[in-house]
Amino acid sequence: MAMRVTVDKDLCIGAGQCVVTAPDVFDQDDDGLVELLTDTPGDGDAEAVRDAAHVCPARVISVEE
């Protein structure tokens, strides 16, 4: 089963840790809030996505595996 990622942009505080941790999956918009580049990252990004969810101070990243 493939990994599926969702984010709650309304609760994002713009810390940017997700972008630093998994830049192929997350970005920030002009307001500094999270943007999801893909909701089904490949196996090569799986560990980085899990780490990003863990380090997010607002806990807005959800990962389903």
C-alpha positions as CSV (number, residue, x, y, z in Angstrom):
1,M,0.0,0.0,0.0
2,A,1.3,3.4,-0.9
3,M,1.8,6.2,1.6
4,R,-0.8,9.0,1.6
5,V,0.0,12.4,3.1
6,T,-2.5,15.1,4.1
7,V,-1.9,18.5,5.7
8,D,-4.2,20.9,7.6
9,K,-3.1,24.2,6.1
10,D,-5.5,26.1,8.4
11,L,-3.5,25.1,11.4
12,C,-0.1,25.5,9.9
13,I,2.1,28.0,11.7
14,G,4.7,28.3,9.0
15,A,7.7,26.9,10.8
16,G,9.0,25.3,7.6
17,Q,10.5,22.2,9.2
18,C,8.6,20.0,6.7
19,V,10.3,21.8,3.8
20,V,13.7,21.4,5.3
21,T,13.1,17.7,6.1
22,A,11.2,16.6,2.9
23,P,11.7,19.2,0.2
24,D,10.4,17.0,-2.6
25,V,7.1,16.6,-0.8
26,F,6.5,19.9,1.0
27,D,6.9,23.6,0.1
28,Q,5.6,26.9,1.5
29,D,3.3,29.3,-0.2
30,D,3.8,33.1,-0.3
31,D,2.4,33.4,3.3
32,G,4.8,30.7,4.5
33,L,2.2,28.1,5.0
34,V,2.6,24.4,4.0
35,E,1.9,23.3,0.4
36,L,1.8,19.6,-0.4
37,L,3.7,18.9,-3.7
38,T,2.4,15.3,-3.8
39,D,0.0,13.4,-1.5
40,T,1.5,10.1,-2.6
41,P,5.3,10.3,-2.2
42,G,7.5,7.5,-3.5
43,D,9.3,5.0,-1.3
44,G,12.5,7.1,-1.5
45,D,10.7,10.0,0.4
46,A,8.8,7.9,2.9
47,E,11.3,8.2,5.8
48,A,11.7,12.0,5.2
49,V,7.9,12.4,5.2
50,R,7.6,10.5,8.5
51,D,10.3,12.7,10.0
52,A,8.6,15.8,8.8
53,A,5.3,14.8,10.4
54,H,7.2,14.1,13.6
55,V,9.1,17.5,13.7
56,C,6.1,19.6,12.7
57,P,5.4,21.8,15.8
58,A,1.8,22.3,14.8
59,R,1.2,18.6,14.0
60,V,-0.6,19.4,10.8
61,I,0.9,16.5,8.7
62,S,-0.9,13.2,8.7
63,V,0.6,10.1,7.2
64,E,-1.3,7.0,6.3
65,E,0.5,3.8,5.3
